[in-house]
Amino acid sequence: MTVCLNGEEVAKKIGDAFPNSIDIADKATIIAKSEYLYQIAEFLKNNSDLKFDYLANQVAVDYMDYFEVVYNLVSLEYNHSLTLKVRCNDRENPTLPSVVSLWRTADYQEREIYDLMGITFTGHPNLKRLFLWEGFPGHPQRRDYL
Amino acid sequence: MAIKTEPFILNMGPQHPSTHGVFRMRVTLDGEVIVDVEPVIGYLHRGIEKLAEGRTYTQNIPLTDRMDYLASMTNNQAYVTAVEKLAGIQVPERAEYLRIIMAELMRIASHLMGVGFFLNDLGALMTPVLYMWREREKILDLFDMLCGQRLTYNYMRIGGVSHDIPEEFLSALKRFIAEMPGFTDEYDQLLAENEILLVRTKGVGILPKDLAINTGASGPVLRASGVKWDIRRADPYSIYDRFDFDIPTADSGDCYDRYWIKIQEIRQSTRILEQAVAQLPEGDICADVPQLIRPPVGEVYSRIEAPKGELGYYLVSDNSIAPYRFHVRPTELINLTALRDMSIGWKIADLIIIFGSIDVCLGEIDR
């Protein structure tokens, strides 16, 4: 059975390495500050007690006030999981650091988010629209796109 | 005098018989050798995730059928499991058994198509496919008997399943379970040591273990690279903890292993079916759920082991009748991430079988 790690405990570990990098941490999730996202992701992947080597899923949700990108991380070795979230308040030009260099799973998923939600991932090697054609107006997965 | 050469770009697809849908590969070639591959997708994009935000939870079940249309039952199962997790609904035991029976039949049917068309791509034109179709037909007949559909079943419901099995179903299923090991042996006899198959697939399109994990491969692709990871065992959902089955793995991660794993999984699925039929209890087939489900505010990521790998649903509820966000973790799209690494250095004829060995269905990639 995959164990869901307690977010508060993992947040404490992250906090020791990167002070003030976590916004909110509860039992189920960690919400990281977007400027620390890459460092935290790197820490979660390489820490010998955590070893999140598998990014199962990456999804963006439009909550109107902010965008939330969710990373469902799994460690195949320890069989535990963690939900990492990051929020993006800028609606006009949302930008987040890319995690493709850590988990290549993010390659198509970040392109999909860029295409349908309009979030730019800095550091992505090939950030192009995935499903829609270049020049398509707007980002249809946003809640205010009709 | 040296001849001046330069790489050129070839567009394979969108309409190409080996792509099983509308899929384009932008291939850079040096003579016949592949230098670069870039998949271009989106030709079948129907905006299912956006559509689902405007429909009730129950109305979304038929939409899931139309994603990986070669494995509709497991798509149904992944979605209803996610909604049940979100809304906290208990499923009656008989319904769980029926779901598992259908899911494992679907796994066999999907693997048969995967293997059959993989061999078709290899040049064994239509003969192996017809052998595989012979058994797949029996599964489709069973599903037809069950819900009147052969491709898009819309069988599972939130809280259970839509119909109980008809009277003649069990005897037909038992006959199928009894016959299937013999048919699987027949495939092995025809294929497993076939010289052409071995020469074309052994050592071709290798996906190393760490790259498989890093690119998020799942299902047979991941297991062929030597990772013993199957969600039915690693994170058991439904009632998979009650069955005895093995998880086949291979070590080299080449096209042959990806073929071989699928044949082994057909055997294991037959074993699960046998046990499920023997244990099938009497009882209700659907829990009492309101017609319009309003799950409490929250979100859920729920995953199952679909025939092609980890199929996950990320649902967000705002306590209304429609999901606030409906996202599918696209198994096959993520399996494709490593296509470029697997194909570079091989010939164009190998690209077709490398792509075929990943076993994709464009309905799910494009959504």
Interface residues (C-beta under 8 A of the other chain):
Chain A: M1 T2 D53 Y54 L55 A56 N57 V59 V61 D62 V70 N72 L76 N79 T83 W103 R104 T105 D107 Y108 Q109 E112 L116 R129 L130 F131 L132 W133 P140 Q141
Chain B: I41 G42 H45 G47 E49 K50 L211 I213 N214 T215 G216 V227 W229 A234 D235 P236 E299 Y301 R303 E310 G312 Y314 V316 Y324 R325 H327 R329 L333 I334 L336 T337 A338 D366 R367
